[in-house]
Amino acid sequence: MPDVLQHCFGSPSTGGPATALTRFLEHASGSYPTMWQPGPAGGVSLGLIRDFMRQIRAQRPRLVHVRGLGNEGFHAALAARLAGVPHVLVSIHGSHRDLQQPGNRMRRAVVAHGLEPATLSLATAITTVCEYAARRDFIQRHRAKLLPPVPNGVPLPPPGRPHRAAVRAELGIGDERIVAGCVSRLTLEKGYGDLAAALVRLDAPGIPLDLVVVGGGDDDGSIRALFAGLRHIGVHFVGHQRDVAPFLEAADLFVFPTWSENLSNALLEAMSHGLPVITTDVGGNTEVIARGGGILVPSHDPERLAAAIRELIGDPDHMQALGQAARVNVEQHYSITAMVEGWERTYALLLGRQA
């Protein structure tokens, strides 16, 4: 009988919470059975709740760790309570209330102001992946159940960039060019409109810049179209990649102009490769960069974003120093070891045993 049963939306290594869980499972000191929610429930699903209850009763855990709010966590949290699990830990990795682009506003409102509060009420304990999330008003309403944050952890790659030359050659990027990398799902909320507008301001013969974008989405090509008018800056969309490391090795800096964020694995992974970052002063980005390794700019501000890019590519020594600081930051604060120890310490606290 396990002490802790893990729950997560998605499948192994797809999306932030699933990637963090996969890394935890690979490095944890013990075995943690996991129940995956492979896709959206399409509203409240009694079938999904029954399936989760069946899995929970088969495992008989003392604690279920539910990763996510709303559709990502509501069904598992309710199933755990109905199955009589003594401890239901809900960890927060994002919120529908942060979504800003056009879409189904009614559905977002139902999830953000219905399912998400219900999930928090079902929890016996709550934690976050960053201090920013813990301070938010809708979380503070449950502060009696709130535990210290457990930040995500990422691998620290070995020194050297063995794939750098090959990736650049494949993309047709010369050694003299400066490469800015960006890794995320291709949506407007990741700031691609702002990035395109910033690059328009930099698009001149004296700026030897290429942008490499790694990520899926953009089925209609609308994100790509934003960059179509650039003449001197090369833009390379390489799609979803199971392994982003070779593309980070090919880059000289990382640009992440997202409109909202909790704690981004993509940001931390870029920093672990020694890339200086330019990112927006939102959410967990702010506390990460406060520890070194990058430049913060306001969200929705192409002018400031362009100025920061111009500043870095015009000062190679500063770019190198920031990159070194970024790697040290990850090594000291966002390692996989620290993440594993944080979760296992949290479980031990809830289960009343020594960590």
N, C-alpha and C positions, 0 to 999 in steps of 0.2 A: 504494500500500500504506500503510494508516494505521499510525501508531505505537501508538495507543491505541484499543481497542474498548470501548465502554461496555456494561454489562449492568444491567438493572433489572427487578424484579418489578412487574407492574401495567401501566398505560398512562400516557401523558403527563399529568402534573398530577393523578394520583389517588394519594392517600396521601403521606406525608412524603418517603420517598426518591425517588419518582417526581417530585414537585413540585420537589425540590431539583435533580434531574438536568435537568428541563426548563428551569429557570432557568439552570443552568450552560451548557446547550447554546445558549441564546439569547444569552449574553453572553461565551462563550469566544472566545479569540483565533483559534482554528482550527476545523476541522471534525472532529467525533467521531462516526463511525458507531455505531449503537446496536442491540443485540438485546434485545427485550422478552420477558419471560416473562409472558404475559397472565393466567394463573391458576394455582391450586395444581396440583401434579403428581400428587396422589393417591398419595403414596408415591414410591419410587424409580422413575423413568420412563426406561427405555432409549430410548424414542422421543424424549423431550425432549433427552437427552444427544446422541443422533445428530444431531438438528436443530441444536443448538448447535455441534457439531463441524463440520457442513457450513457454517454461517455463518462460523465462525472461520477455516476453511481457505480460504473464498472471500475473506476480508479480509486474512488473513496478518498480524495485528498483532504487534507486539513485546510489548504489554502488554494484558491484559484487566482492566478494573476491574469487579469483581463487587460489587454493592451488596446486602448482606444476608447473613444466616446461614440455616442450616436449609433449608427448602423454597425460600426466597427466593434462596439463593446456591449451594447444594450442587451442583446440576446444571451450572450454568455454570462453577464452579471445576473440577469434575472434567472437563468437556468441554475446558476450556482446557488442562489438564495433559495429557490424552490427545492433544490436537492439537499438543502440543509448543511451546506459547507460553512464551517465556522468563520472563515476569514475570506473576504473577497477584496482583493487589492486591484484597484483600477489605476493604471498609469496613463497619463495624458500626453499625446504626441501631436495634437493639433485639434482644431475646432472648426465646425462648419460656419461659425459666426465670422471667421476670418475671410471667407470666400467673397471676392469682390466683383468678378467678371459676370456678365449677363448670363442668365440661365434660369433654372426653375426656382424662382425666389420663394414660392410657397413651400416647396420641399425643403429648401435650406432652412426656412423659418421653423418648420415642424421639427427638423432634426436638431437645430441649434437650441431651440427654446422648449422642446418637448422631450425628445429621446436623450439628449445630452444631460439635462438636469436629472432625468429619471435614472440614468446610469450612475451619476454621482450619488444620488440618494440610496441606490442599491448597494454601493460600496461600503465596506466596513473600514477601509483605509484607502487613501488617495495619495499618489505621488506624481511627479512631473519629471521631465528630462532637462529642465532649465529653471533658473530662478524667475525669469520673466513670467512663465506660465503660472508658477505658484503664487505670484502677486496679483493675478487677474481677479477682478471682482467676482465673477461667477464661480471661481475656485475658492476664493476666500470665504464665501458663504458656507463652505464645508471645512473650515480651517481646523475644527476640532478633530477631524479625521486625517489631516494633512501631515505627511511625512516628508523628510528632506528629499530634494531632487536626486535622481540618479542619472547623470549625463550619459549620452551615447559614447561608445568607444570605437575606435577604428584601428586597423593594423598600422604598424609603423614599417614602411617598406625599407629594404636595405639600401645603403648609399649607391649612387650610380643610376643611370637612366639607360638601360640596355636597349629599349625599344624606340628611343627618341629619333634616331636617324631614319629608321625604317618607316615609322609613321609619317614623318615629315615628307619623306620621298614619295610615299604612296599618295599623299594629299597634294604633292607638287609644291611644297613650301620650302623655299631656300633657306640655307643656314643663316643668312643675313637678316631674315625676317623675325620679328617678335610675335610670339603666338600667345593670344589670350584664350584660355579655356573656359567653357561654361558647361556644367553638367546639371540637368534637371529635366523634368517633364516639360514639353513644349506647350506652355499655356501663357496667356497674357499676364496672369498673376505672378509668374516668375520674372516679370519685368522686361520681357523681350521687346516690347514697344519702346520702352525707355532706352534700352541698349541700342536698338537700331537708330533712334534719334541722336544718341550720343555719338555713334560712329559716323553719322552724317556730318557732325561738327568736326570730326577728325579726318575726314576723307580728303587727303591731299597727298601730293607726290612725296613729301618729306616725312611721312608717317609710315614706316615699314611694318605695318601691323596686319596680322591675320587672326580671324576668330574661328575657333573650332568648337562646335556645339554638339554635345553628346546627349541624346535623350529621345524618347519616343513621344508620340502624340502628333498634333498638327496634321490630322488626316486630310484637311482641305487645303493645306499648303499656305494658310494665311500668315503664319509666323514667318516662314521663309520669304514670303512676298515683301515683308517689311524691310528686308535687307537687299532687295533686288536692284536698287539704284546706285549702290556703292561702286565706285570706279577704281579706287586705289587700295582699298582694304579688301582682302580676300575673306570670304565667309564659306565655311565648310560644315555642312550638316551631315553627321555620320550615323544618325539614328540611334536606337537603343543598342547598348553594348553590355553584354554580360560582365565583361571585365573592362573597367574604364581606366585602369592603371596605365596602359600604354599611351593613352591620349593625354593623361596628366604628365607623363614623362616628356611628351613632345612640347608641352606648354612652358611659358616663361612666367605667366601670371594667371590668376583665376578671377573671373568676374561673375558676380552673383547678385543681380539687382532685384531680388524678390520683393514683393509688396508686404508679405507677412511670413513669419517663420517661427517655429519652436527651436529645435536644435537639428541642424541639417547635417546628415552624414556626408553629403557631397562636399559641403564646405570643409568639414574636418578632414576628409580624405585628400582634398587638394592641399591643405596645409601640411598634412603628413608627408607629402611629396616635396615639401620645401618650396611651395609656391606662395608668393605674396598674394593677398586677396584684396579685392575691392568689392565691398558688399554694402547693403543698405543697413541703416541704423534702425533695425526693427527686431523685435523678439529676442531670441537667443543669440542672434548674430552679434548684438551689442556686447553681451557679456563675454563671448568668445574673443572678439577682437580687443576688448579691454585688457586681455592678458598678452597681447602682442601678436604681430604677424600680418597686419593689414590696415586698410584705410576704410573708414565708414563714411557713407554719403547718405543724404536723405533719399527716401523712396520717391518715385514719381518726379525725379529731378535730372533730366538728361544733361543739363548744363554742368552740374556738379560731377556727374558721373564721367563726362568727357574730360573735365579738368583733372580728375584723379587718374584716369588712364594716361593722359598726356604727362602728368607729373611723374608717374612711374617709368614709362618707357623713355623719358628724357633723362633719367637718373639711374643708370645701371647699378651703381653702388648701393643706392637706397633700396632698389628692387631686390638685390641680393641679400642685404641685411634683413629686410622684412621677411624674405623667404626662410632664412635661417631661424628667425624668431618664431615663424609660424610652425616649423617642425618641432622646436623646443616646446612650444605651447601645447601641441598635441601630446608629445611624449610625457609632459608633466601633468596634464589635466584631463586628457581624453583618450587614454589608452584602453584597450580591451580589458586588461587586468583590473584597472580601476572600476570599469563598468561591472565586471563580474563580481568583484568584491562588494560593490555598492548594492547590487541586487541580493546577493546572498546575505549581506548584513541586514537588509530590510526584511527578508524572509525570516531570519533568525529572531529579529525583534518582534515580529508579529506572532511567531510560534512559541515565543517565550523560552528560547534556548540561547546558549552562548554562540556568538558568531565565530 
